[in-house]
Amino acid sequence: MDIVAGDVVQLKSGGPTMTVEWVEDSAAYCVWFDGKKQSGERFYTTSLNKV
């Protein structure tokens, strides 16, 4: 499964839906909103499922 910028994903362990901003090697930088606050973090693509 290829994850690319613009995909909506979720951690396999659960959590909020996130939008992929960019992908580099085996990592994807994802952003999501916690209420009105935007958050972002890098995750291994193997830990993500497309929604």
C-alpha distance matrix in Angstrom:
0.0 3.8 6.5 9.8 13.4 14.5 11.6 13.2 11.8 13.7 14.2 13.5 17.2 18.1 19.8 19.9 17.4 16.7 16.0 14.2 17.0 15.6 13.2 14.9 13.8 11.9 13.4 13.2 16.5 16.6 19.7 21.3 24.8 27.0 29.8 30.9 29.7 26.5 24.6 21.9 20.3 17.7 15.1 12.8 9.2 9.0 11.5 9.8 8.7 8.7 12.2
3.8 0.0 3.8 6.4 10.1 11.9 9.7 12.2 11.5 14.0 14.8 15.0 18.7 19.2 20.3 19.9 17.1 15.7 14.2 11.8 14.1 12.4 10.0 11.9 11.3 10.2 11.5 10.9 14.2 14.7 17.9 19.9 23.6 26.1 28.9 29.6 28.2 24.8 23.0 20.1 18.6 16.0 14.1 12.1 8.5 9.8 12.3 10.4 10.0 9.3 12.9
6.5 3.8 0.0 3.8 7.1 8.7 6.6 9.1 8.5 11.4 12.5 13.7 17.1 17.1 17.7 16.9 14.0 12.1 10.6 8.0 10.6 9.3 7.6 10.4 10.8 9.6 9.6 7.9 10.8 11.0 14.1 16.2 19.9 22.6 25.4 25.9 24.4 21.0 19.3 16.5 15.3 13.0 11.5 10.4 6.9 9.4 11.0 8.5 8.7 7.6 11.0
9.8 6.4 3.8 0.0 3.8 6.3 5.9 9.3 10.1 13.4 15.0 16.8 19.9 19.6 19.4 18.0 14.9 12.4 9.8 6.9 8.3 7.0 6.3 9.6 11.1 11.1 10.5 8.2 10.2 10.7 13.4 15.9 19.5 22.5 25.1 25.1 23.7 20.1 18.8 15.9 15.4 13.4 12.9 12.6 9.6 12.7 14.1 11.5 11.8 10.0 12.8
13.4 10.1 7.1 3.8 0.0 3.8 5.6 8.8 10.4 13.8 15.7 18.2 20.9 20.0 19.2 17.2 14.2 11.1 7.8 4.9 5.1 4.9 6.5 10.1 12.7 13.0 11.4 8.3 8.8 9.0 11.0 13.7 17.1 20.4 22.8 22.3 20.9 17.2 16.4 13.8 13.9 12.7 13.2 13.8 11.6 15.1 15.8 13.1 13.6 11.6 13.6
14.5 11.9 8.7 6.3 3.8 0.0 3.8 6.5 9.3 12.9 15.6 18.1 20.7 19.2 18.1 15.6 12.2 9.6 6.0 5.3 6.3 8.0 10.0 13.7 16.2 16.1 14.3 10.8 10.7 9.5 10.4 12.3 15.3 18.8 20.7 20.3 19.5 16.1 15.9 14.0 15.0 14.5 14.9 16.0 13.7 16.8 16.9 13.7 13.4 10.7 11.7
11.6 9.7 6.6 5.9 5.6 3.8 0.0 3.8 6.2 9.9 12.8 14.8 17.7 16.3 15.8 13.7 10.2 8.3 5.8 5.5 8.4 9.6 10.4 14.2 16.0 15.0 13.5 10.3 11.0 9.4 10.9 12.2 15.4 18.5 20.7 21.0 20.2 17.0 16.4 14.5 14.9 14.2 13.6 14.3 11.6 14.2 14.1 10.6 9.8 6.9 8.2
13.2 12.2 9.1 9.3 8.8 6.5 3.8 0.0 3.8 7.2 10.6 12.8 15.3 13.3 12.5 10.2 6.5 5.5 4.6 6.4 9.8 11.9 12.8 16.5 18.2 16.7 14.8 11.4 11.6 8.9 9.7 9.8 12.8 15.7 17.8 18.5 18.1 15.2 14.7 13.4 14.1 14.2 13.4 14.6 12.3 14.4 13.4 9.7 8.6 5.9 5.7
11.8 11.5 8.5 10.1 10.4 9.3 6.2 3.8 0.0 3.8 6.9 9.1 11.7 10.2 10.0 8.7 5.7 5.3 6.3 7.2 11.0 12.4 12.6 15.8 17.0 14.8 13.0 10.2 10.9 8.3 9.9 10.0 13.3 15.4 18.1 19.4 18.5 15.7 14.4 12.8 12.7 12.4 10.8 11.9 9.7 11.3 9.9 6.2 5.4 4.3 5.1
13.7 14.0 11.4 13.4 13.8 12.9 9.9 7.2 3.8 0.0 3.8 6.3 8.2 6.4 6.5 6.3 4.9 6.0 8.7 9.9 13.5 15.0 14.9 17.7 18.6 15.8 13.9 11.6 12.2 9.4 10.7 10.1 12.9 14.2 17.0 19.0 18.0 15.7 14.0 12.8 12.4 12.5 10.4 11.7 10.4 11.2 8.6 5.6 5.5 6.5 6.5
14.2 14.8 12.5 15.0 15.7 15.6 12.8 10.6 6.9 3.8 0.0 3.8 5.2 5.1 6.3 7.9 8.0 8.7 11.4 11.8 15.1 16.0 15.3 17.4 17.8 14.6 12.8 11.5 12.3 10.4 12.2 12.0 14.7 15.3 18.5 20.7 19.2 17.1 14.6 13.2 11.7 11.4 8.7 9.7 9.3 9.2 5.8 4.6 6.2 8.9 9.8
13.5 15.0 13.7 16.8 18.2 18.1 14.8 12.8 9.1 6.3 3.8 0.0 3.8 5.5 8.4 10.7 10.8 12.1 14.6 14.8 18.3 18.8 17.5 19.4 19.1 15.6 14.7 14.0 15.5 13.9 15.9 15.6 18.2 18.6 21.7 24.1 22.8 20.8 18.4 16.9 15.2 14.5 11.2 11.0 10.2 8.8 5.7 5.4 5.9 9.4 10.5
17.2 18.7 17.1 19.9 20.9 20.7 17.7 15.3 11.7 8.2 5.2 3.8 0.0 3.8 7.0 10.3 11.7 13.3 16.4 17.0 20.2 21.0 20.0 21.7 21.6 18.0 16.7 16.1 17.0 15.2 16.7 15.9 17.9 17.6 20.6 23.3 22.0 20.6 18.0 17.1 15.4 15.3 12.3 12.8 13.0 11.6 8.0 8.6 9.6 12.8 13.2
18.1 19.2 17.1 19.6 20.0 19.2 16.3 13.3 10.2 6.4 5.1 5.5 3.8 0.0 3.8 7.0 8.7 11.0 14.5 15.9 19.1 20.6 20.2 22.5 22.9 19.6 17.8 16.4 16.7 14.2 14.9 13.4 15.1 14.7 17.4 20.3 19.4 18.2 16.2 15.8 15.0 15.6 13.2 14.5 14.3 13.7 10.1 9.3 9.5 11.9 11.2
19.8 20.3 17.7 19.4 19.2 18.1 15.8 12.5 10.0 6.5 6.3 8.4 7.0 3.8 0.0 3.8 6.7 8.9 12.7 14.6 17.5 19.4 19.7 22.2 23.2 20.2 17.8 15.9 15.4 12.4 12.3 10.2 11.5 10.9 13.7 16.6 15.7 14.7 12.9 13.1 13.0 14.4 12.9 15.1 15.2 15.4 11.9 10.7 11.3 12.8 11.8
19.9 19.9 16.9 18.0 17.2 15.6 13.7 10.2 8.7 6.3 7.9 10.7 10.3 7.0 3.8 0.0 3.8 6.2 10.0 12.6 15.3 17.8 18.7 21.6 23.1 20.6 17.9 15.3 14.2 10.7 9.8 7.2 8.3 8.5 11.1 13.7 13.1 12.0 10.9 11.5 12.4 14.2 13.4 16.0 15.7 16.7 13.5 11.5 11.7 12.1 10.6
17.4 17.1 14.0 14.9 14.2 12.2 10.2 6.5 5.7 4.9 8.0 10.8 11.7 8.7 6.7 3.8 0.0 3.8 7.1 10.0 13.0 15.6 16.6 19.8 21.5 19.2 16.7 13.7 13.0 9.4 8.8 6.8 8.9 10.6 12.9 14.7 14.3 12.4 11.7 11.7 12.7 14.0 13.1 15.3 14.2 15.7 13.1 10.2 9.8 9.2 7.5
16.7 15.7 12.1 12.4 11.1 9.6 8.3 5.5 5.3 6.0 8.7 12.1 13.3 11.0 8.9 6.2 3.8 0.0 3.8 6.5 9.3 12.0 13.4 16.6 18.7 16.9 14.0 10.7 9.5 5.8 5.4 4.8 8.1 10.6 13.3 14.3 13.2 10.5 9.5 8.7 9.9 11.1 11.0 13.5 12.5 14.8 12.7 9.8 10.3 9.5 9.1
16.0 14.2 10.6 9.8 7.8 6.0 5.8 4.6 6.3 8.7 11.4 14.6 16.4 14.5 12.7 10.0 7.1 3.8 0.0 3.8 6.3 9.3 11.3 14.8 17.3 16.1 13.4 9.7 8.5 5.4 5.4 6.5 9.8 13.1 15.4 15.5 14.5 11.2 10.8 9.4 10.7 11.4 11.8 14.0 12.6 15.5 14.2 11.1 11.5 9.8 10.0
14.2 11.8 8.0 6.9 4.9 5.3 5.5 6.4 7.2 9.9 11.8 14.8 17.0 15.9 14.6 12.6 10.0 6.5 3.8 0.0 3.8 5.8 7.5 11.1 13.6 12.8 10.2 6.4 5.8 4.4 6.5 9.1 12.8 15.8 18.5 18.4 16.8 13.2 12.0 9.5 9.9 9.4 9.9 11.6 10.1 13.5 13.0 10.3 11.4 10.0 11.5
17.0 14.1 10.6 8.3 5.1 6.3 8.4 9.8 11.0 13.5 15.1 18.3 20.2 19.1 17.5 15.3 13.0 9.3 6.3 3.8 0.0 3.8 7.2 10.4 13.7 13.8 10.9 7.4 5.6 5.6 6.9 10.3 13.5 16.7 19.2 18.4 16.5 12.7 11.8 9.2 10.0 9.7 11.5 13.4 12.5 16.2 15.9 13.7 15.1 13.8 15.2
15.6 12.4 9.3 7.0 4.9 8.0 9.6 11.9 12.4 15.0 16.0 18.8 21.0 20.6 19.4 17.8 15.6 12.0 9.3 5.8 3.8 0.0 3.8 6.8 10.2 11.0 8.6 5.8 5.5 7.5 10.0 13.5 16.9 19.9 22.7 22.0 19.8 16.0 14.5 11.3 10.9 9.3 10.9 12.0 11.0 14.8 15.4 13.7 15.4 14.5 16.7
13.2 10.0 7.6 6.3 6.5 10.0 10.4 12.8 12.6 14.9 15.3 17.5 20.0 20.2 19.7 18.7 16.6 13.4 11.3 7.5 7.2 3.8 0.0 3.8 6.6 7.4 5.8 4.3 6.4 9.0 12.3 15.7 19.3 22.0 25.0 24.8 22.5 18.7 16.8 13.2 11.8 9.1 9.6 9.5 8.4 12.1 13.3 12.2 14.2 13.9 16.8
14.9 11.9 10.4 9.6 10.1 13.7 14.2 16.5 15.8 17.7 17.4 19.4 21.7 22.5 22.2 21.6 19.8 16.6 14.8 11.1 10.4 6.8 3.8 0.0 3.8 6.1 5.4 6.3 8.4 11.8 15.1 18.6 22.2 24.6 27.8 27.5 24.8 21.2 18.8 15.1 13.1 9.8 10.4 9.7 9.5 12.8 14.5 14.3 16.8 17.0 20.1
13.8 11.3 10.8 11.1 12.7 16.2 16.0 18.2 17.0 18.6 17.8 19.1 21.6 22.9 23.2 23.1 21.5 18.7 17.3 13.6 13.7 10.2 6.6 3.8 0.0 3.8 5.7 8.2 11.1 14.3 17.9 21.2 24.8 27.0 30.3 30.4 27.7 24.2 21.6 17.8 15.3 11.6 11.1 9.1 8.9 11.3 13.8 14.2 16.7 17.5 21.0
11.9 10.2 9.6 11.1 13.0 16.1 15.0 16.7 14.8 15.8 14.6 15.6 18.0 19.6 20.2 20.6 19.2 16.9 16.1 12.8 13.8 11.0 7.4 6.1 3.8 0.0 3.8 6.9 10.4 13.0 16.7 19.6 23.3 25.2 28.6 29.1 26.6 23.2 20.3 16.7 13.8 10.1 8.5 5.7 5.6 7.6 10.1 11.0 13.8 15.2 18.7
13.4 11.5 9.6 10.5 11.4 14.3 13.5 14.8 13.0 13.9 12.8 14.7 16.7 17.8 17.8 17.9 16.7 14.0 13.4 10.2 10.9 8.6 5.8 5.4 5.7 3.8 0.0 3.8 6.8 9.5 13.2 16.3 19.9 21.7 25.2 25.5 22.9 19.5 16.6 12.9 10.0 6.3 5.4 4.4 5.4 8.5 9.5 10.0 13.2 14.4 17.5
13.2 10.9 7.9 8.2 8.3 10.8 10.3 11.4 10.2 11.6 11.5 14.0 16.1 16.4 15.9 15.3 13.7 10.7 9.7 6.4 7.4 5.8 4.3 6.3 8.2 6.9 3.8 0.0 3.8 6.1 9.9 13.0 16.7 18.9 22.2 22.4 20.0 16.4 13.9 10.4 8.3 5.4 5.4 6.2 5.9 9.6 9.9 9.0 11.8 12.2 14.9
16.5 14.2 10.8 10.2 8.8 10.7 11.0 11.6 10.9 12.2 12.3 15.5 17.0 16.7 15.4 14.2 13.0 9.5 8.5 5.8 5.6 5.5 6.4 8.4 11.1 10.4 6.8 3.8 0.0 3.8 6.9 10.5 13.9 16.2 19.4 19.3 16.6 13.1 10.6 6.9 5.6 4.2 6.4 8.8 9.3 12.8 12.2 11.2 13.8 14.0 15.9
16.6 14.7 11.0 10.7 9.0 9.5 9.4 8.9 8.3 9.4 10.4 13.9 15.2 14.2 12.4 10.7 9.4 5.8 5.4 4.4 5.6 7.5 9.0 11.8 14.3 13.0 9.5 6.1 3.8 0.0 3.8 6.9 10.6 13.0 16.2 16.3 14.0 10.5 8.4 5.5 5.6 6.1 7.4 10.3 10.2 13.4 12.0 10.2 12.3 12.1 13.3
19.7 17.9 14.1 13.4 11.0 10.4 10.9 9.7 9.9 10.7 12.2 15.9 16.7 14.9 12.3 9.8 8.8 5.4 5.4 6.5 6.9 10.0 12.3 15.1 17.9 16.7 13.2 9.9 6.9 3.8 0.0 3.8 7.1 9.9 12.8 12.6 10.5 6.9 5.6 4.2 6.7 8.9 10.6 13.9 13.9 16.9 15.0 13.0 14.6 14.1 14.3
21.3 19.9 16.2 15.9 13.7 12.3 12.2 9.8 10.0 10.1 12.0 15.6 15.9 13.4 10.2 7.2 6.8 4.8 6.5 9.1 10.3 13.5 15.7 18.6 21.2 19.6 16.3 13.0 10.5 6.9 3.8 0.0 3.8 6.7 9.4 9.9 8.5 5.8 5.5 6.4 9.1 11.7 12.8 16.1 16.0 18.5 16.1 13.9 14.9 14.3 13.6
24.8 23.6 19.9 19.5 17.1 15.3 15.4 12.8 13.3 12.9 14.7 18.2 17.9 15.1 11.5 8.3 8.9 8.1 9.8 12.8 13.5 16.9 19.3 22.2 24.8 23.3 19.9 16.7 13.9 10.6 7.1 3.8 0.0 3.8 5.8 6.2 5.5 4.4 5.9 8.6 11.7 14.9 16.2 19.6 19.7 22.0 19.3 17.2 18.0 17.4 16.1
27.0 26.1 22.6 22.5 20.4 18.8 18.5 15.7 15.4 14.2 15.3 18.6 17.6 14.7 10.9 8.5 10.6 10.6 13.1 15.8 16.7 19.9 22.0 24.6 27.0 25.2 21.7 18.9 16.2 13.0 9.9 6.7 3.8 0.0 3.8 5.9 5.2 6.2 6.9 10.2 12.8 16.3 17.3 20.8 21.4 23.3 20.2 18.6 19.6 19.5 18.1
29.8 28.9 25.4 25.1 22.8 20.7 20.7 17.8 18.1 17.0 18.5 21.7 20.6 17.4 13.7 11.1 12.9 13.3 15.4 18.5 19.2 22.7 25.0 27.8 30.3 28.6 25.2 22.2 19.4 16.2 12.8 9.4 5.8 3.8 0.0 3.8 5.6 8.0 10.0 13.4 16.4 19.8 21.0 24.5 24.8 26.7 23.6 21.8 22.4 22.0 20.0
30.9 29.6 25.9 25.1 22.3 20.3 21.0 18.5 19.4 19.0 20.7 24.1 23.3 20.3 16.6 13.7 14.7 14.3 15.5 18.4 18.4 22.0 24.8 27.5 30.4 29.1 25.5 22.4 19.3 16.3 12.6 9.9 6.2 5.9 3.8 0.0 3.8 6.6 9.7 13.2 16.6 20.1 21.9 25.5 25.8 28.2 25.4 23.4 24.2 23.4 21.7
29.7 28.2 24.4 23.7 20.9 19.5 20.2 18.1 18.5 18.0 19.2 22.8 22.0 19.4 15.7 13.1 14.3 13.2 14.5 16.8 16.5 19.8 22.5 24.8 27.7 26.6 22.9 20.0 16.6 14.0 10.5 8.5 5.5 5.2 5.6 3.8 0.0 3.8 6.4 10.1 13.5 17.1 19.2 22.9 23.7 26.1 23.4 21.8 23.1 22.7 21.6
26.5 24.8 21.0 20.1 17.2 16.1 17.0 15.2 15.7 15.7 17.1 20.8 20.6 18.2 14.7 12.0 12.4 10.5 11.2 13.2 12.7 16.0 18.7 21.2 24.2 23.2 19.5 16.4 13.1 10.5 6.9 5.8 4.4 6.2 8.0 6.6 3.8 0.0 3.8 6.9 10.6 14.0 16.3 19.9 20.5 23.2 20.8 19.1 20.5 20.0 19.3
24.6 23.0 19.3 18.8 16.4 15.9 16.4 14.7 14.4 14.0 14.6 18.4 18.0 16.2 12.9 10.9 11.7 9.5 10.8 12.0 11.8 14.5 16.8 18.8 21.6 20.3 16.6 13.9 10.6 8.4 5.6 5.5 5.9 6.9 10.0 9.7 6.4 3.8 0.0 3.8 7.1 10.7 13.0 16.7 17.8 20.4 17.9 16.7 18.6 18.7 18.5
21.9 20.1 16.5 15.9 13.8 14.0 14.5 13.4 12.8 12.8 13.2 16.9 17.1 15.8 13.1 11.5 11.7 8.7 9.4 9.5 9.2 11.3 13.2 15.1 17.8 16.7 12.9 10.4 6.9 5.5 4.2 6.4 8.6 10.2 13.4 13.2 10.1 6.9 3.8 0.0 3.8 7.1 9.8 13.5 14.6 17.4 15.4 14.3 16.7 17.0 17.5
20.3 18.6 15.3 15.4 13.9 15.0 14.9 14.1 12.7 12.4 11.7 15.2 15.4 15.0 13.0 12.4 12.7 9.9 10.7 9.9 10.0 10.9 11.8 13.1 15.3 13.8 10.0 8.3 5.6 5.6 6.7 9.1 11.7 12.8 16.4 16.6 13.5 10.6 7.1 3.8 0.0 3.8 6.5 10.2 12.1 14.7 12.8 12.5 15.5 16.5 17.7
17.7 16.0 13.0 13.4 12.7 14.5 14.2 14.2 12.4 12.5 11.4 14.5 15.3 15.6 14.4 14.2 14.0 11.1 11.4 9.4 9.7 9.3 9.1 9.8 11.6 10.1 6.3 5.4 4.2 6.1 8.9 11.7 14.9 16.3 19.8 20.1 17.1 14.0 10.7 7.1 3.8 0.0 3.8 7.0 9.1 11.9 10.7 10.9 14.3 15.5 17.5
15.1 14.1 11.5 12.9 13.2 14.9 13.6 13.4 10.8 10.4 8.7 11.2 12.3 13.2 12.9 13.4 13.1 11.0 11.8 9.9 11.5 10.9 9.6 10.4 11.1 8.5 5.4 5.4 6.4 7.4 10.6 12.8 16.2 17.3 21.0 21.9 19.2 16.3 13.0 9.8 6.5 3.8 0.0 3.8 6.2 8.4 7.0 7.8 11.4 13.3 15.6
12.8 12.1 10.4 12.6 13.8 16.0 14.3 14.6 11.9 11.7 9.7 11.0 12.8 14.5 15.1 16.0 15.3 13.5 14.0 11.6 13.4 12.0 9.5 9.7 9.1 5.7 4.4 6.2 8.8 10.3 13.9 16.1 19.6 20.8 24.5 25.5 22.9 19.9 16.7 13.5 10.2 7.0 3.8 0.0 3.8 5.3 5.5 7.3 10.9 13.2 16.1
9.2 8.5 6.9 9.6 11.6 13.7 11.6 12.3 9.7 10.4 9.3 10.2 13.0 14.3 15.2 15.7 14.2 12.5 12.6 10.1 12.5 11.0 8.4 9.5 8.9 5.6 5.4 5.9 9.3 10.2 13.9 16.0 19.7 21.4 24.8 25.8 23.7 20.5 17.8 14.6 12.1 9.1 6.2 3.8 0.0 3.8 5.4 5.4 8.3 10.1 13.5
9.0 9.8 9.4 12.7 15.1 16.8 14.2 14.4 11.3 11.2 9.2 8.8 11.6 13.7 15.4 16.7 15.7 14.8 15.5 13.5 16.2 14.8 12.1 12.8 11.3 7.6 8.5 9.6 12.8 13.4 16.9 18.5 22.0 23.3 26.7 28.2 26.1 23.2 20.4 17.4 14.7 11.9 8.4 5.3 3.8 0.0 3.8 5.6 8.1 10.9 14.2
11.5 12.3 11.0 14.1 15.8 16.9 14.1 13.4 9.9 8.6 5.8 5.7 8.0 10.1 11.9 13.5 13.1 12.7 14.2 13.0 15.9 15.4 13.3 14.5 13.8 10.1 9.5 9.9 12.2 12.0 15.0 16.1 19.3 20.2 23.6 25.4 23.4 20.8 17.9 15.4 12.8 10.7 7.0 5.5 5.4 3.8 0.0 3.8 7.1 10.4 13.0
9.8 10.4 8.5 11.5 13.1 13.7 10.6 9.7 6.2 5.6 4.6 5.4 8.6 9.3 10.7 11.5 10.2 9.8 11.1 10.3 13.7 13.7 12.2 14.3 14.2 11.0 10.0 9.0 11.2 10.2 13.0 13.9 17.2 18.6 21.8 23.4 21.8 19.1 16.7 14.3 12.5 10.9 7.8 7.3 5.4 5.6 3.8 0.0 3.8 6.7 9.3
8.7 10.0 8.7 11.8 13.6 13.4 9.8 8.6 5.4 5.5 6.2 5.9 9.6 9.5 11.3 11.7 9.8 10.3 11.5 11.4 15.1 15.4 14.2 16.8 16.7 13.8 13.2 11.8 13.8 12.3 14.6 14.9 18.0 19.6 22.4 24.2 23.1 20.5 18.6 16.7 15.5 14.3 11.4 10.9 8.3 8.1 7.1 3.8 0.0 3.8 6.3
8.7 9.3 7.6 10.0 11.6 10.7 6.9 5.9 4.3 6.5 8.9 9.4 12.8 11.9 12.8 12.1 9.2 9.5 9.8 10.0 13.8 14.5 13.9 17.0 17.5 15.2 14.4 12.2 14.0 12.1 14.1 14.3 17.4 19.5 22.0 23.4 22.7 20.0 18.7 17.0 16.5 15.5 13.3 13.2 10.1 10.9 10.4 6.7 3.8 0.0 3.8
12.2 12.9 11.0 12.8 13.6 11.7 8.2 5.7 5.1 6.5 9.8 10.5 13.2 11.2 11.8 10.6 7.5 9.1 10.0 11.5 15.2 16.7 16.8 20.1 21.0 18.7 17.5 14.9 15.9 13.3 14.3 13.6 16.1 18.1 20.0 21.7 21.6 19.3 18.5 17.5 17.7 17.5 15.6 16.1 13.5 14.2 13.0 9.3 6.3 3.8 0.0
